[in-house]
Amino acid sequence: MKNKVDFTNIKTPAYLYNISLLEQTLNSIQKLANQYKYHVHYALKANNNPRILQTISGFGFGADCVSGNEIKEAIKQGFKTSQIAFAGVGKTDEEINYALEQEIFSFNCESLPEIEVINELAQKMQKTASLALRINPNVDANTHKYITTGLEENKFGINLWDIDSILDAMEGMQNVKLTGIHFHIGSQITDLDTFKNLSNRINQIQEKLYARQLIVDHINVGGGLGINYHQPDEDPIPDFESYFKIFHDFLELRPKQQLHFELGRSIVGQMGSLLSKVIYVKKASKKDFLIIDAAMTDLIRPALYQAYHKIENLSSTCEEKQNYDVVGPVCESADIFAKAVSLPKSQRGDYILIRSAGAYGQVMSSNYNMRDNAQVVFVD
Ligand code: LLP
């Protein structure tokens, strides 16, 4: 990326999105998913830029949405309603009604009260809603605690011991149909054994359902595949081959059962970077700070999860290296991108690139301190 883009014309901070890398990533997924006959939904929450959504829907992928507005946007950008899954612990009546009107693929349900409301609202419209139970499999994702979702202590999903009573209750409901079971245990999972553990747990759950003579049409294993934040150039495209193979090898599908995925970060993470400029180099007694014009309002991951993003100086040709705390201008001590980063000696006006920012970057931005939004520039 270093030599191909003329940064000097770009107003910073700016999100740079590499559509050609996105297309290569989508090609890789499509090839493997077709081979296994797997269905992939893109999790819009990771990045909802319209051009990115159009590119992904153009490959025929489905969508994974967590709000009524995401469903609307998915439809607007070309995703088929018959391929939209709707997840979330707190779907409102308005959102449910909208999704019912659109006849989406599946409501991924997280509690009995939610299922009761969907049944009631569907009855009013004389429709039958397709439901997948989001089950909390109690499998540890071994990732940051804020992005772990599949443990009993988390707010997500239905606990294993509640499945039977929920299925009993559903037998009396006329306007919902159980079509699937859904799982999502966390995000930025880099140890693929975790997905083996998930597959084994799903096999046990399938046995339990089978004992009730229940075979659901589809299993949705959520998302979670991690990306290489430390060496983005070594792994620009995540290892989808090993990822899909784990499920192929360990998850026992019943005849005709379909396997669905909801990938977010692994699709868009590496195609985005945040470009920024050094405003000041501040020398303090114990350390030097690079104060840049991007802030936690543009990319909150380091402040919120202590997440690592690789940082590069694109301008400096200086051989000499120096350690800097790279910080934004916002009035919060947490507005730090990284501490003690070794960079070529830097100066005011240098361009700084924060890598792997395509997922959960722009979408989590805010206007705190009345800051402007970073602009978006498409690069190849
Ligand atoms: N399906 C469900 C039900 C989800 O909750 C998520 C992400 C996904 C799929 C997509 O997961 P992915 O493939 O992207 O790991 N803001 C955090 C990540 C939050 C993930 C929320 N759920 C971060 O910046 O790391």
Boltz pocket constraint, residues with backbone or C-beta under 6 A from the ligand:
constraints:
  - pocket:
      binder: B
      contacts: [[A, 43], [A, 46], [A, 64], [A, 87], [A, 146], [A, 147], [A, 183], [A, 184], [A, 186], [A, 187], [A, 188], [A, 222], [A, 223], [A, 224], [A, 225], [A, 262], [A, 263], [A, 264], [A, 265], [A, 266], [A, 301], [A, 305], [A, 359], [A, 360]]
      max_distance: 6.0
